[in-house]
Amino acid sequence: MSEVFVLQHLYRACDGDEESKLLGVYSSRQLAHRAAQRFGRQPGFREYAEIVSDGDGDGFYIQACRLDQDSDGGWSEGFVRE
């Protein structure tokens, strides 16, 4: 296995801050979708039960991640605390 699928739930809170919950890491996209369906029946999650692409919008987000490789999220140079 060289890739896993990370399932998160994202939504904007009333104050505009983004809320993110890590729900699980799965060996296939199909298993991540099934998990999203299970979570999507639960209170809170069912109000934002769509699967969203690129983390854009409110709902479930599935991200493919390669194992044993640094993230390409732009952190290789560190970060600045504001």
C-alpha positions as CSV (number, residue, x, y, z in Angstrom):
1,M,0.0,0.0,0.0
2,S,1.5,3.3,-1.1
3,E,-1.5,5.5,-0.6
4,V,-4.2,6.0,2.1
5,F,-7.4,8.1,2.0
6,V,-8.0,10.6,4.8
7,L,-11.6,11.4,5.7
8,Q,-12.3,14.8,7.3
9,H,-15.5,16.7,8.0
10,L,-15.3,20.5,7.3
11,Y,-17.7,23.3,7.9
12,R,-17.7,27.0,8.7
13,A,-18.8,27.9,12.2
14,C,-21.1,30.8,12.9
15,D,-18.1,33.0,13.7
16,G,-16.6,32.2,10.3
17,D,-13.9,30.0,11.6
18,E,-13.4,26.7,9.8
19,E,-14.0,23.6,11.9
20,S,-12.2,20.4,10.8
21,K,-12.6,16.9,12.2
22,L,-10.3,14.0,11.3
23,L,-12.7,11.0,11.1
24,G,-10.5,8.2,9.8
25,V,-7.8,6.9,7.5
26,Y,-8.7,4.2,5.0
27,S,-7.0,1.9,2.6
28,S,-9.3,2.8,-0.3
29,R,-11.4,5.7,-1.5
30,Q,-14.4,3.4,-1.5
31,L,-14.0,2.6,2.2
32,A,-13.6,6.3,2.9
33,H,-16.9,7.0,1.0
34,R,-18.7,4.3,3.0
35,A,-17.4,5.8,6.3
36,A,-18.7,9.2,5.1
37,Q,-22.1,7.7,4.5
38,R,-22.1,6.2,8.0
39,F,-21.1,9.4,9.7
40,G,-23.5,11.3,7.5
41,R,-26.5,9.8,9.2
42,Q,-25.4,11.1,12.6
43,P,-26.5,14.4,14.2
44,G,-24.4,17.4,13.2
45,F,-22.8,15.5,10.3
46,R,-26.1,15.1,8.5
47,E,-26.6,18.8,8.3
48,Y,-23.4,18.9,6.2
49,A,-23.4,15.5,4.6
50,E,-22.2,16.2,1.0
51,I,-18.8,15.1,-0.2
52,V,-16.9,18.3,-1.2
53,S,-13.9,18.5,-3.5
54,D,-10.6,20.1,-2.5
55,G,-12.0,21.0,0.9
56,D,-14.1,23.7,-0.7
57,G,-17.4,24.1,1.2
58,D,-19.1,22.3,4.1
59,G,-19.1,18.5,4.2
60,F,-16.9,15.5,4.0
61,Y,-13.5,15.8,2.3
62,I,-11.5,12.7,1.2
63,Q,-7.8,13.3,0.5
64,A,-5.5,10.8,-1.0
65,C,-2.1,10.8,0.8
66,R,1.1,9.0,-0.2
67,L,2.9,7.1,2.5
68,D,6.5,7.8,3.5
69,Q,6.4,11.2,1.6
70,D,6.3,14.8,3.0
71,S,3.1,16.7,2.4
72,D,3.1,19.0,-0.6
73,G,1.1,21.5,1.4
74,G,3.9,24.1,1.3
75,W,5.4,23.4,4.7
76,S,8.9,22.4,3.6
77,E,10.1,26.0,4.4
78,G,8.5,26.0,7.8
79,F,5.8,28.5,8.9
80,V,5.4,32.0,10.4
81,R,3.3,32.4,13.5
82,E,1.0,35.5,13.2
